[in-house]
Amino acid sequence: MCSFGLCSPSALSFFLHTVSADEVQASPNTNATLPCNLTLTEDKKDVSLMQVSWTKNGSHIASFGKAATQINDSFSWNTTAFINGDFSLAVLKAGFDLQGVYECTVSYNSSNLYFSNVTFSILAPPSLSVPQKWVVLERQAQLECRANGFYPPPVSFSWTRDGQEIKPPFQVEGELTPDGFYLAVGNLTFYPSREDLNVTFGCKVSHIGISQEVDFQLNVTNLPSVRLSVVPPQSNSIPLTVYCDVESFYPEEVSVSWFQNSTALPDPPVTDQNPDQTYRTRRYFTLSHEQRRQRGMVECAVNQPGVVDPVSMSADLDTLDPQDEAPVLNKSAKASVAMMCISIVLVFLLCFGFSWRRRDEKQKSLSVSGVILPPRVIVGQKGRVTVSIEGRRVDRVHTAWFLNNTPISDTSLTGTTNSNFNCLYNPLTTIHLPYGLTLTSPVSEKGPLLAPRGEMGYYKLHTQGPLHSSKSGTQQLISALTFIPQISLHKGAVFKCQVSYIGKDKIVEERVSEKFTVLSPPEVSEIQLSETQNDSDVISMTVRASHFHPDVITFRWFCQGGELSPVASQASSSPRPNSEGFFSAFSQCKLPKSELEKGATKVWVSVHHIALKQPVMRETRGFIKRPSVAEIVCSTSPSDPTSTLGCEITDFYPPNISVTWLRLNEGEEDDREEEVIEGGELWGPIQTQPRLFRATATLKRKTQMERKGRRGGIVCRVEHCSLSQPLEKQWRNADMVAPSIPPSISVCWSSEGVGVFSLVLKGGHPRVKLLWAAGSSTLSPLVSSETEEIGDDGQRELKSVCALEKSTSLQPATFKQPEKQKNRLAIKTRAAVMDPDTEGIEYIDEKVDSDISRDEETMSEVDEDSDRERPEDQGALQINRISLSRSPKENERTRFRVCVEITHPTLKLPVYRTWTGETLNGVSLT
C-alpha cells in the first residue's frame, strides 16, 4: 500500500523477477543472470575441449573455445564455473537496448552437447500519485491517478470507496516519455455528496501481475446561501451599515469581500457553527456618508477554497435605503427618469432572455465518458462497449452507434412478419422518454448497411437510465452495445457513439474507441505419431493448431531430457489466413525409434498464443505403432436370427483405440451420408508381444436391420493416436442382390438400316454396370441409354438400349465421342425397343438399305444439315456408327458382333451377352 501522493520507486529499484527458466525480467540499471546449466559427465570435463557461445537475436555476444575468449561490454561470465556445467551469462546494468532472445550453445570436442534460449526483458513497476484538489459538494468532480515510470505497457486502473470497487478495472497503454518509460493517467468522474466526507478513496494500479494502491480523502466544499441586509439608520446624514448573512457552508475557512459599483471596498469577521456541522457568520460594513449619497448597487461576495466563481448577492441602495425627502423634478428631469425606466425595462428583458438562454444551455450541457471496451475481445463470445452520459436533460437524449463510419442496427430482434423482418436491415435509433421509458425505432440512413455482403453480425443495443445521481437534478444514462466479434467485420475497427437531442440534427458529443485486437484461441490437436517414410527408425511427431487469430503462435517441444528443436513448423513463417480470416499452423519434431521403444520416454508440446490465458499442453508417452485393420467378415447361424460382423485390428500401440460402426445411406456410389450404429463391442485389446496389442470389433445385426440397411453399406472406422486420418473398412455383402439377366440380346431394325439393341435386367442391388461394344475382329465401345422402372411384378427393371448403324470404310473402326454425336440422327427410344421377351432377330422392314455404304462426304453433309435443322430431343436415342474395314479378300465373309458386358459385385466374373451377324462387303446377310 502506497501513502497518499506518491509511491517511491526506491524500494523497487533493484527489482529482479525470473518468470520461468527461459524468461528473465529485471529492473533498469540492475544486474541479471541468464541461466545455461547442464550436468557434465566425468569424460566431458576437459575445459580445453569445450566451446561455448552466446548470441542475441543472431549476433554474437560471448564465445569461448580453442581460438580465443571474447565477451562484449555490458556482459560478464565466470569461465572457472564451466567445469561444473555452469555457462550462465551476467547482464550488467540492464537497459532497454539489452532486451531480446539470447541463445546458449555448448559443444564438446566439436560435438553439440546442449542448446537453450532465454528471453530477457526490462520490467519497471509504476510510481503512483493522486494530485489532491478541492471538490464542490453535488457538483461534477474529476480525480486523476497518475502511474509514472513503468515498463512495459499497459497498466490497469480501478477506483474504490471504503474498500468497495466503484469503477471496474480499465486498461491504459500510456504515453512514452523521453527517458524510455511510460506515463498513464486514470480518471474518475463523480458527484461528491455529504456521505463522502471523511471517506477513504483508493486508486489501484495493476502492472504485469503486480498491484499497488494509493488511498486518500476528499477535500469537500459546500456552497453557502447568502443574504444581504441593512441596519435601519436613524438619520440620512449618518453612516449606513449593511450586513451579509452567509449560511450552510463548509469548511470553516471563508472570507467575505465587499464591492460597491464593482469596486472593492475595504474589509471587517467571525463565524458560528450550525447543528448540521456547517457554519454561519454575519459580516457588517459601514458606508460612509459620501458612499451612502453615491447610491447604486452594493454587493456581498463570498470566497471559498476550491471555488473558482464566488457566491455573491447584490442589491440597490434605493431599495435597501429609501430616502424620506421626495425630490421635486422638473419636466426635463421627469423625461429623463421616464427614459431611464424604459431603458431599465429593456435591459431587464434582454438580461432575462440572456439568462434564460444560459440556463437552458446549462441544463442541456452533457458530460460524456469515453468508449469503454471489453478487456478481451474473443471471437464468438459476446463483448460489450459502453458510454456514460451525465446531465440534467438526459431523458431527451438519444444515441447512435457506428462501426467505423457505418451505422449499427440491432440485429438481435426476431420476427415473422415482413415489417419485423425489415427492421433487421434498418438502423435503429434509441429514444429515451420521461419516467425511464425507451423507444427503439428504425430511422433513415443515407449510408450503406453494416454488411453489404449479407453478414450483419450480432448487435444488441442497451440503455440503462435515466438515473438520478444527486439532489441537484443531474441524471446519468448508460448506453451500451453488445456484439459478437467476427474477424471479417471487426479486425482493425473502432466503435463510434454519437449523442444528440431529440428533434435536433446537431451532434452534441461524439466518442470514438481505440482500435482493438480480435482474439481467437487455437484449437490444438493431439500429438500424431508416425513412422518416417524414408527412415523407419525415426518417428515423426506432429501437432496442429487451427482457427486462431492473430497469426503469432509458438510451439515448444520438451522431453524428459530437455527441450527439443522442431524440424518443421509453420509458426516460424507467417501462416496465411483462410477465407474467414483464421490462421492454421503445425509443428513437427522427430525422435529415434529406439528412444521411443524404451516405453517410457515422455514427450510434450506447449502451444502459446495471446488469446490463451494458459498455454495448451499436449503430451504422449512411449512407443507408437500404427494398427492394421482386416476386411470385415460376416458370421451367421441357422438357429440365430442375427448375423455378426467382425473386424480384426492387430499390431498397434498404445492400446488406446476407438472403433465406430456406421451405416451409409443409399446411393449409387455411397454419398458418405453416415449414421452411427449403436451396440458395437470391442474385444480386447490384448497384448500379443511387448508393446503390441490386437483387438476385435464386433457388431450384431438383426434381419430387419439388414433389410433397412440394404440400400447402403456398413463401415468400421478405427481411430488411433498414430493415425492422421481414421482407417475404414466397408462391408456390402449382405446388401447386395444379384440381378436377373436374360439369355440374349433383343434387336430390331428400321427401314434406314439402324439396329436397336436392348437388354432388360430385373432386380439387383447395387445397380449393375453395362458396357456395350461392337465390331468384327476388334470391338469399339458404344453409347447406350439406361432407364429404371418398376415392373408389373413390383420388381425394379433396368432397360439398356443401344442404337447402331453400320458402314464400310478403308479406315479402321473408330468410336465417336458422345459430344461429337449430339443432335445427330436419332430415333425415339420407346418406339425402337421391342418386346423384351422376343428372342433372336426381327425385321421391321426386309428391304436392304443400299445407302449403308454411302461415302463419308455425303454422311458429313447430312450430319451437318442434321445439326442445323434438328432441335435437341431429350427423349431421342443416340445412334452409334461403326465403320467396318473391307476384307482384303472380296469374297471372304466377316463376322459382325454386338456385345454387352454386365458387371456386379455379386458376380465373380463379368457376364457377356453377344449378338452375331455375317456381312459381305459391309452388307448384313443375316
Residue pairs with C-beta under 8 A, 6 or more apart in sequence:
1 212
1 213
1 214
1 215
2 128
2 212
2 213
2 214
3 214
4 130
4 132
4 214
4 215
4 216
5 129
5 130
5 132
5 214
5 216
6 127
6 128
6 129
7 126
7 127
7 128
7 129
7 212
7 214
8 127
9 124
9 125
9 127
9 149
12 27
12 124
12 125
13 27
13 29
13 30
14 27
14 30
15 26
15 27
15 30
15 123
15 124
15 125
16 25
16 26
16 27
16 30
16 32
17 25
17 26
17 123
18 24
18 25
19 25
21 35
21 118
22 116
22 117
22 118
22 119
23 118
23 119
23 121
24 32
24 33
24 34
24 35
24 118
24 119
24 120
24 121
25 120
25 121
25 122
25 123
26 32
26 91
26 94
26 120
26 122
26 123
27 94
27 122
27 123
27 124
28 94
28 95
28 96
28 122
28 124
28 151
29 93
29 94
29 95
30 93
30 94
31 90
31 91
31 92
31 93
31 94
32 90
32 91
32 94
32 120
33 88
33 89
33 90
33 91
34 54
34 88
34 89
34 90
34 91
34 102
34 104
34 118
34 120
35 88
35 116
35 118
36 54
36 86
36 87
36 88
36 89
36 104
36 106
36 114
36 116
36 118
37 85
37 86
37 87
37 88
38 85
38 87
38 106
38 113
38 114
39 85
40 83
40 84
40 85
44 108
44 113
45 83
47 79
47 82
47 83
48 66
49 108
49 109
50 64
50 65
50 82
50 106
50 107
50 108
51 63
51 64
51 65
51 66
51 106
51 107
51 108
51 110
52 62
52 63
52 64
52 65
52 82
52 87
52 104
52 105
52 106
52 107
53 60
53 62
53 63
53 64
53 65
53 104
53 105
54 60
54 61
54 62
54 63
54 75
54 89
54 102
54 103
54 104
55 61
55 102
55 103
55 105
56 100
56 101
56 102
56 103
57 100
57 101
60 70
61 71
61 72
61 75
61 89
61 102
62 70
62 71
62 72
62 75
62 77
62 89
63 69
63 70
63 71
64 79
64 82
69 79
71 77
74 91
74 92
74 93
74 95
74 98
75 89
75 90
75 91
75 92
76 89
76 90
76 92
77 87
77 88
77 89
77 90
78 86
78 88
81 87
81 88
87 104
87 106
89 102
89 104
91 98
91 120
94 120
94 122
95 122
96 122
96 151
96 180
98 120
99 120
99 121
99 122
100 119
100 120
101 117
101 118
101 119
101 120
102 117
102 118
102 119
102 120
103 115
103 116
103 117
104 114
104 115
104 116
104 117
104 118
105 112
105 114
105 115
106 112
106 113
106 114
106 115
107 113
114 562
115 565
116 562
116 563
121 152
122 151
122 152
123 151
123 152
123 208
124 149
124 150
124 151
124 181
125 150
125 207
125 208
125 210
125 212
126 147
126 148
126 149
126 150
126 155
126 184
126 205
126 207
126 212
127 147
127 148
127 149
128 145
128 146
128 147
128 148
128 203
128 205
128 212
128 213
128 214
129 145
129 146
129 148
129 214
130 143
130 144
130 145
130 146
130 203
130 214
130 216
131 144
131 146
132 216
132 219
133 219
133 306
134 219
134 220
134 221
134 305
134 306
134 307
135 141
135 192
135 218
135 219
135 220
135 221
135 306
136 192
136 220
136 221
136 222
136 223
136 306
136 307
137 192
137 193
137 194
137 220
137 221
137 222
137 223
137 250
138 191
138 192
138 193
138 470
138 471
138 472
139 191
139 192
139 472
140 189
140 190
140 191
140 367
140 390
140 474
141 189
141 190
141 191
141 192
142 187
142 188
142 189
143 159
143 187
143 188
143 190
143 201
143 203
144 185
144 186
144 187
145 157
145 159
145 185
145 186
145 187
145 188
145 203
145 205
145 214
146 183
146 184
146 185
147 155
147 157
147 172
147 174
147 183
147 184
147 185
147 186
147 205
147 207
148 177
148 181
148 183
149 177
149 179
149 181
149 182
149 183
150 174
150 181
150 182
150 184
150 207
151 180
151 181
151 182
152 182
152 208
153 173
153 174
153 182
153 184
154 171
154 172
154 173
154 174
154 184
155 171
155 172
155 174
155 182
155 184
155 205
155 206
155 207
156 169
156 170
156 171
156 172
156 205
156 206
156 207
157 167
157 169
157 170
157 172
157 184
157 186
157 203
157 204
157 205
158 165
158 167
158 168
158 169
158 170
158 203
158 204
158 206
159 165
159 166
159 167
159 186
159 188
159 201
159 202
159 203
159 204
160 166
160 201
160 202
160 203
160 204
160 213
161 196
161 199
161 200
161 201
161 202
162 199
162 200
163 200
163 202
166 188
166 190
167 188
169 204
169 206
169 375
170 186
170 372
170 375
171 375
172 184
172 185
172 186
173 182
173 184
174 182
174 183
174 184
175 182
175 183
175 184
176 182
177 183
186 203
186 205
188 203
189 367
189 369
189 390
191 469
191 470
191 472
191 474
192 218
192 220
193 470
194 222
196 218
196 220
197 218
197 220
198 217
199 217
199 218
200 215
200 216
200 217
201 215
201 216
201 217
201 218
202 213
202 214
202 215
202 216
203 213
203 214
204 211
204 212
204 213
205 211
205 212
205 213
219 305
219 306
220 250
221 249
221 250
221 251
221 304
221 305
221 306
221 307
222 248
222 249
222 250
222 278
223 249
223 304
223 307
223 311
224 246
224 247
224 248
224 249
224 254
224 278
224 302
224 304
224 311
225 246
225 247
225 248
226 244
226 245
226 246
226 247
226 300
226 302
226 311
226 312
226 313
227 244
227 245
227 247
227 313
228 242
228 243
228 244
228 245
228 298
228 299
228 300
228 313
228 314
228 315
228 320
229 242
229 243
229 244
229 245
229 320
230 240
230 241
230 242
230 243
230 320
230 321
231 240
231 241
231 242
231 243
231 284
233 239
233 240
233 241
233 321
236 292
236 323
236 324
237 289
238 289
239 286
239 287
239 288
239 289
239 292
240 286
240 287
240 292
240 317
240 321
241 284
241 285
241 286
241 287
242 284
242 285
242 287
242 298
242 300
242 320
243 282
243 283
243 284
243 285
244 256
244 258
244 282
244 283
244 285
244 300
244 302
244 313
245 280
245 282
246 254
246 256
246 280
246 281
246 282
246 283
246 302
247 274
247 278
247 280
248 274
248 276
248 278
248 280
249 278
249 279
249 302
249 304
250 277
250 278
250 279
251 305
252 271
252 273
252 279
253 304
253 305
254 271
254 279
254 281
254 302
254 303
254 304
255 302
255 303
256 281
256 283
256 300
256 301
256 302
256 303
257 264
257 265
257 267
257 300
257 301
257 303
257 310
258 264
258 265
258 266
258 267
258 285
258 298
258 299
258 300
258 301
259 265
259 298
259 299
259 300
259 301
260 287
260 291
260 294
260 296
260 297
260 298
260 299
261 294
261 296
261 297
262 299
265 285
268 283
268 284
268 285
269 281
269 283
270 281
271 279
271 280
271 281
272 279
272 280
272 281
273 279
273 280
274 280
283 300
287 298
292 317
292 321
295 316
295 317
295 318
296 316
296 317
297 314
297 315
297 316
297 317
298 314
298 315
298 316
298 317
298 320
299 312
299 313
299 314
299 315
300 312
300 313
300 314
301 310
301 311
301 312
302 310
302 311
302 312
303 310
304 310
304 311
329 337
362 392
363 391
363 392
363 393
364 391
364 392
364 393
364 501
364 508
365 391
365 392
366 389
366 390
366 391
366 394
366 397
366 499
366 508
366 509
367 389
367 390
367 391
368 387
368 388
368 389
368 390
368 499
368 508
368 509
368 511
369 387
369 388
369 389
369 511
370 387
370 511
370 513
371 385
371 386
371 387
371 495
371 496
371 497
371 511
371 512
371 513
371 514
372 385
372 386
372 387
373 383
373 385
373 495
373 513
373 514
373 516
374 383
374 384
374 385
376 519
376 611
377 383
377 485
377 490
377 516
377 517
377 518
377 519
378 485
378 518
378 519
378 520
378 521
378 611
379 485
379 486
379 487
379 518
379 519
379 520
379 549
380 484
380 485
380 520
381 484
381 485
382 458
382 482
382 483
382 484
383 482
383 483
383 484
383 485
384 462
384 480
384 481
384 482
384 483
385 480
385 481
385 483
385 495
385 513
386 478
386 479
386 480
386 481
387 399
387 478
387 479
387 480
387 497
387 499
387 511
388 476
388 477
388 478
389 397
389 399
389 476
389 477
389 478
389 479
389 499
389 509
390 469
390 474
390 475
390 476
390 477
391 397
391 474
391 475
392 473
392 474
392 475
393 475
393 501
394 432
394 465
394 466
394 475
394 476
394 477
395 432
395 433
395 434
395 466
395 475
396 432
396 501
396 502
397 432
397 477
397 499
397 500
397 501
397 502
397 508
398 429
398 430
398 431
398 432
398 499
398 500
398 501
398 502
399 430
399 463
399 479
399 497
399 498
399 499
400 407
400 427
400 429
400 497
400 498
400 500
401 407
401 408
401 459
401 461
401 479
401 481
401 495
401 496
401 497
402 408
402 495
402 496
402 497
402 498
403 450
403 489
403 490
403 493
403 494
403 495
403 496
404 493
404 494
404 496
405 447
405 496
406 447
406 448
406 449
406 450
407 427
407 445
407 447
407 449
407 450
408 427
408 450
408 459
408 461
408 481
409 423
409 424
409 425
409 426
409 427
409 428
409 442
409 449
409 450
409 456
409 459
410 428
410 440
410 459
410 460
410 461
411 424
411 456
411 457
411 458
411 459
411 460
412 458
412 459
412 460
412 482
413 420
413 423
413 424
414 420
415 421
415 423
422 442
423 442
424 456
425 449
425 456
426 442
426 443
426 445
427 442
427 443
427 445
427 449
428 440
428 441
428 442
428 443
428 461
429 440
429 441
429 442
429 443
430 438
430 439
430 440
430 461
430 463
430 479
431 438
431 439
431 440
431 441
431 502
432 438
432 463
432 465
432 466
432 477
433 439
436 465
436 466
438 463
440 461
449 456
450 456
450 457
450 459
450 489
451 457
451 489
455 486
455 488
455 489
457 483
457 484
457 486
457 489
458 482
458 483
458 484
459 481
459 482
459 483
460 481
460 482
460 483
461 479
461 480
461 481
462 478
462 479
462 480
462 481
462 482
463 477
463 478
463 479
463 480
464 477
464 478
464 480
465 475
465 476
465 477
465 478
466 475
466 476
466 477
467 475
467 476
467 477
468 474
468 475
468 476
469 475
469 476
479 497
479 499
481 495
483 490
485 518
486 518
487 518
487 520
487 549
487 580
487 581
487 582
488 580
488 581
490 516
490 518
491 518
491 549
491 581
492 515
493 515
493 516
494 512
494 513
494 514
494 515
494 516
495 512
495 513
496 510
496 511
496 512
496 513
497 510
497 511
498 507
498 509
498 510
499 507
499 508
499 509
499 510
499 511
500 506
500 507
500 508
501 508
517 550
517 610
518 549
519 549
519 550
519 610
519 611
520 547
520 548
520 549
520 582
520 611
521 548
521 609
521 611
521 612
522 545
522 546
522 547
522 548
522 553
522 607
522 609
522 611
522 612
522 616
523 545
523 546
523 547
523 548
524 543
524 544
524 545
524 607
524 616
524 618
525 543
525 544
525 545
525 546
525 618
526 543
526 618
526 620
526 721
527 541
527 542
527 543
527 603
527 605
527 618
527 619
527 620
527 721
528 541
528 542
528 543
528 544
528 721
528 722
528 723
528 724
529 539
529 540
529 541
529 542
529 596
529 620
529 624
529 721
529 722
530 539
530 540
530 542
530 626
530 722
530 724
531 538
531 539
531 540
531 593
531 626
532 538
532 539
532 540
532 590
536 593
537 592
537 593
537 594
538 590
538 591
538 592
538 593
539 590
539 591
539 592
539 593
539 596
539 624
540 588
540 589
540 590
541 557
541 588
541 589
541 590
541 591
541 603
541 605
541 620
542 586
542 587
542 588
542 724
543 555
543 586
543 587
543 605
543 607
543 618
544 584
544 585
544 586
545 553
545 555
545 584
545 585
545 586
545 607
545 609
546 582
546 583
546 584
547 582
547 584
548 582
548 583
548 584
548 585
548 609
548 611
549 577
549 581
549 582
549 583
549 611
550 583
550 610
551 574
551 575
551 577
551 583
552 609
552 610
553 571
553 583
553 585
553 607
553 608
553 609
554 571
554 607
554 608
554 609
555 566
555 569
555 571
555 585
555 587
555 605
555 606
555 607
556 563
556 605
556 606
556 608
557 563
557 564
557 565
557 566
557 587
557 589
557 603
557 604
557 605
558 564
558 603
558 604
558 605
558 606
559 591
559 601
559 602
559 603
559 604
560 601
560 602
564 589
564 591
564 603
565 589
566 587
566 588
566 589
567 588
567 589
567 590
568 586
568 587
568 588
569 585
569 586
569 587
569 588
570 584
570 585
570 586
570 587
571 585
571 587
575 583
575 584
575 585
576 583
577 583
578 584
587 605
589 603
589 605
591 601
591 603
593 623
595 601
596 622
596 623
596 624
597 623
597 691
598 622
598 623
599 622
599 623
599 691
600 621
600 622
601 621
601 622
602 619
602 620
602 621
603 619
603 620
603 621
604 617
604 618
604 619
604 620
605 617
605 618
605 619
606 615
606 616
606 617
607 615
607 616
607 617
607 618
608 615
609 616
620 721
621 654
622 653
622 654
622 691
623 653
623 654
623 691
624 653
624 654
624 721
624 722
625 651
625 652
625 653
625 691
625 692
625 722
626 652
626 720
626 722
626 723
627 649
627 650
627 651
627 652
627 657
627 718
627 720
627 722
627 723
627 727
628 649
628 650
628 651
628 652
629 647
629 648
629 649
629 716
629 718
629 727
629 729
630 647
630 648
630 649
630 650
630 729
631 647
631 729
631 731
632 645
632 646
632 647
632 714
632 716
632 729
632 730
632 731
633 645
633 646
633 647
634 643
634 644
634 645
634 646
634 731
634 733
634 734
635 643
635 644
635 645
635 646
636 643
636 644
641 702
641 703
642 700
642 701
642 702
642 703
643 700
643 701
643 703
643 706
643 734
644 698
644 699
644 700
644 701
645 661
645 698
645 699
645 700
645 701
645 714
645 716
645 731
646 696
646 697
646 698
646 699
647 659
647 696
647 697
647 698
647 716
647 718
647 729
648 694
648 695
648 696
648 697
649 657
649 659
649 694
649 695
649 696
649 697
649 718
650 688
650 694
651 688
651 692
651 693
651 694
652 685
652 692
652 693
652 694
652 720
652 722
653 691
653 692
653 693
654 693
654 721
655 685
655 687
655 693
656 720
656 721
657 682
657 685
657 693
657 695
657 718
657 719
657 720
658 718
658 719
658 720
659 680
659 682
659 695
659 697
659 716
659 717
659 718
659 719
660 676
660 680
660 716
660 717
660 719
661 676
661 677
661 680
661 697
661 699
661 714
661 715
661 716
661 717
662 674
662 675
662 676
662 677
662 714
662 715
662 717
663 674
663 675
663 676
663 677
663 709
663 712
663 713
663 714
663 715
664 670
664 671
664 672
664 673
664 674
664 675
664 712
664 713
664 714
664 715
664 730
665 671
665 673
665 674
665 675
665 711
665 712
666 711
666 712
667 673
667 712
668 766
668 767
670 712
670 713
670 730
674 715
677 699
677 714
679 699
679 700
680 697
680 698
680 699
681 697
681 698
681 699
682 695
682 696
682 697
682 698
683 695
683 696
683 697
683 698
684 693
684 694
684 695
684 696
685 693
685 694
685 695
686 693
686 694
686 695
687 693
688 694
697 716
697 718
699 714
699 716
701 709
701 714
701 734
706 734
706 735
709 734
709 735
710 734
710 735
710 737
710 765
711 735
711 765
712 735
713 730
713 731
713 732
713 735
714 730
714 731
714 732
714 734
714 735
715 728
715 729
715 730
715 731
716 728
716 729
716 731
717 726
717 727
717 728
718 726
718 727
718 728
718 729
719 726
720 727
732 766
732 905
735 765
735 766
736 765
736 766
736 904
736 905
736 906
737 763
737 764
737 765
737 906
738 763
738 764
738 904
738 906
738 907
739 761
739 762
739 763
739 764
739 768
739 798
739 902
739 904
740 761
740 762
740 763
740 764
741 761
741 902
741 911
741 913
742 759
742 760
742 761
742 836
742 913
743 839
743 913
744 839
744 840
744 913
744 915
745 757
745 758
745 759
745 898
745 900
745 913
745 914
745 915
746 757
746 758
746 759
746 760
746 833
746 834
746 835
746 836
746 838
746 839
747 755
747 756
747 757
747 758
747 834
747 841
747 842
747 898
747 915
748 755
748 756
748 832
748 833
748 834
748 841
748 842
748 843
748 844
749 755
749 756
749 841
749 843
749 844
749 845
750 756
750 827
750 832
750 844
750 845
751 844
751 845
751 847
751 849
752 805
752 849
752 851
753 805
753 806
753 849
753 851
753 852
754 803
754 804
754 805
754 825
754 827
754 879
755 803
755 804
755 805
755 806
755 898
756 801
756 802
756 803
756 804
756 827
756 832
756 833
756 834
756 877
757 772
757 801
757 802
757 803
757 804
757 898
757 900
757 915
758 799
758 800
758 801
758 802
758 833
758 834
758 836
759 770
759 799
759 800
759 900
759 913
760 797
760 798
760 799
760 800
760 836
761 768
761 797
761 798
761 800
761 902
762 791
762 795
762 796
762 797
762 798
763 795
763 796
764 796
764 798
764 904
764 906
766 904
766 905
767 798
768 798
768 902
768 903
768 904
769 902
769 903
769 904
770 784
770 786
770 800
770 900
770 901
770 902
770 903
771 781
771 900
771 901
771 903
772 781
772 782
772 783
772 784
772 800
772 802
772 898
772 899
772 900
773 779
773 780
773 781
773 782
773 898
773 899
773 900
773 901
774 780
774 782
774 804
774 880
774 882
774 896
774 897
774 898
774 899
775 813
775 882
775 884
775 896
775 897
776 813
776 884
776 885
776 894
776 895
776 896
776 897
778 813
779 897
779 899
780 813
780 814
780 815
780 882
781 815
782 802
782 804
782 815
782 880
782 882
783 802
783 818
783 821
783 878
783 880
784 800
784 801
784 802
785 800
785 801
785 802
785 829
785 877
785 878
786 798
786 799
786 800
786 801
787 798
787 799
787 829
788 796
788 797
788 798
788 799
789 796
789 797
789 799
790 796
790 797
791 797
799 833
799 836
800 900
801 829
801 832
801 833
801 877
802 880
802 898
802 900
803 826
803 827
803 832
803 877
803 878
803 879
803 880
804 879
804 880
804 881
804 882
804 898
805 825
805 852
805 879
805 880
805 881
805 882
806 852
806 881
806 882
806 884
806 896
806 919
806 922
806 924
807 852
807 853
807 854
807 859
807 881
807 882
807 883
807 884
807 922
808 852
808 853
808 883
808 884
808 885
808 886
808 921
808 922
809 856
809 883
809 884
809 885
809 886
810 885
810 886
811 883
811 885
812 883
812 885
813 882
813 883
813 884
813 885
814 883
815 880
816 880
816 881
818 878
821 878
821 879
821 880
821 881
822 872
822 878
823 866
823 867
823 870
823 871
823 872
824 863
824 866
824 867
824 878
824 879
825 862
825 863
825 866
825 879
826 870
826 873
826 876
826 877
826 878
826 879
827 876
827 877
827 879
828 875
828 876
828 877
829 875
829 876
829 877
830 875
832 877
834 842
841 915
841 917
841 926
848 923
848 924
852 922
852 923
853 921
853 922
853 923
884 894
884 896
884 919
884 922
886 921
886 922
887 894
887 921
890 921
891 920
893 918
893 919
893 920
893 925
894 918
894 919
894 920
895 916
895 917
895 918
895 919
896 916
896 917
896 918
896 919
896 924
897 914
897 915
897 916
897 917
898 914
898 915
898 916
899 912
899 913
899 914
899 915
900 912
900 913
900 914
901 910
901 911
901 912
902 910
902 911
902 912
902 913
903 910
903 911
917 924
917 925
917 926
918 924
918 925
918 926
919 925
